[in-house]
Amino acid sequence: MPVDVQPDRVVLKHPKGASAEILFYGATVISWKSGSSANPEAAERLFVSSKAAFDGSKPVRGGIPVVFPCFGAPTHPEHSKLSQHGFARSEKWILENIVMDNEAGVSVRFALEPTATIQAKFERPFHLSYVVTLAEHQLSTALHVKNTALSSTSPLEFQALLHNYIRAPSNEVLVSPLQALSYYDKTEATEELRSTPKVETRASVDVKTFTDSVYENARGKYEIAWPSGTLEVRAHNFKDVVVWNPQKEAGSKIGDMEDGGWERYICVEPGYVRGFVKLDAGQTWIGQQALTVLN
Ligand SMILES: O=P(O)(O)OC[C@H]1O[C@@H](O)[C@H](O)[C@@H](O)[C@@H]1O
């Protein structure tokens, strides 16, 4: 069955062999197996820590958590009661419908609306939907944010990011093109240095040392390459991109990170995280990433 609805997750199977698993918890994609044109055998493309919890006790360490409505610690007054990266990744979503089920793609739509728990920390009305589409060599995920306020209230202000953990050897992987972009280096020791932009000089960026860089107004198309593979990340409406790998320095302090987990992934996260999307009442904003296995 191409769309298999299980108690805690939805499993998508593409007729050409690819598959994906999405938890209701956080609508977190926790597996994407895909081949490439050169090698059709389906292999796991995402990293999930063996210490990750799937039971709703904390956000999943790996896969693709959805970051909304704030990135990192909240900075907007309306987000002040939220925890790091907001609530979307730690709420139970519902399966709204099967969007498509054929060779072009197997696609499902999840939804999240305010619950009493969410309203206690975030008062704005909204409707989120998250469309996950599996094609032969591609996984795309799209976050639709609707401001459901009826009257002419002030716009809904939010940040959003799709926090992919791409399975790749972090000591060999390179990301491009980021050269000449300005970025904020979150590994710096002081707030002043963290909020002072740097300019990327490297043609290809590695993550051999602890990296937590927020590139702004980026190009929207990134290549992640290592000796035995290449994956492309394309972004739509996500003007920024975050490159993160904690290496041992920070990774060993993350409770649900498996030992050496930082050696097995890179995050190249499309987002709108510098400033806020401002969405008028009744309007919908869509941010999307498409991950394609090139080889
Ligand atoms: O531990 P969390 O909340 O899942 O966040 C992981 C990382 O997510 C990245 O997107 C941030 O840039 C990092 O600063 C952060 O450490």
Ligand as a Chemical Component Dictionary entry (heavy atoms), coordinates in Angstrom:
data_LIG
# 
_chem_comp.id                   LIG 
_chem_comp.type                 NON-POLYMER 
_chem_comp.pdbx_formal_charge   0 
_chem_comp.three_letter_code    LIG 
# 
loop_
_chem_comp_atom.comp_id 
_chem_comp_atom.atom_id 
_chem_comp_atom.alt_atom_id 
_chem_comp_atom.type_symbol 
_chem_comp_atom.charge 
_chem_comp_atom.model_Cartn_x 
_chem_comp_atom.model_Cartn_y 
_chem_comp_atom.model_Cartn_z 
_chem_comp_atom.pdbx_ordinal 
LIG O1 O1 O 0 19.042 21.141 19.921 1  
LIG P1 P1 P 0 18.027 21.765 18.992 2  
LIG O2 O2 O 0 17.053 22.657 19.711 3  
LIG O3 O3 O 0 17.325 20.720 18.183 4  
LIG O4 O4 O 0 18.822 22.684 17.981 5  
LIG C1 C1 C 0 19.826 22.168 17.194 6  
LIG C2 C2 C 0 20.516 23.272 16.415 7  
LIG O5 O5 O 0 19.635 23.749 15.414 8  
LIG C3 C3 C 0 20.258 24.647 14.491 9  
LIG O6 O6 O 0 19.332 24.998 13.503 10 
LIG C4 C4 C 0 20.702 25.873 15.251 11 
LIG O7 O7 O 0 21.327 26.798 14.366 12 
LIG C5 C5 C 0 21.644 25.464 16.353 13 
LIG O8 O8 O 0 22.014 26.616 17.113 14 
LIG C6 C6 C 0 20.993 24.434 17.261 15 
LIG O9 O9 O 0 21.933 23.997 18.213 16 
# 
loop_
_chem_comp_bond.comp_id 
_chem_comp_bond.atom_id_1 
_chem_comp_bond.atom_id_2 
_chem_comp_bond.value_order 
_chem_comp_bond.pdbx_ordinal 
LIG O1 P1 DOUB 1  
LIG P1 O2 SING 2  
LIG P1 O3 SING 3  
LIG P1 O4 SING 4  
LIG O4 C1 SING 5  
LIG C1 C2 SING 6  
LIG C2 O5 SING 7  
LIG C2 C6 SING 8  
LIG O5 C3 SING 9  
LIG C3 O6 SING 10 
LIG C3 C4 SING 11 
LIG C4 O7 SING 12 
LIG C4 C5 SING 13 
LIG C5 O8 SING 14 
LIG C5 C6 SING 15 
LIG C6 O9 SING 16 
# 
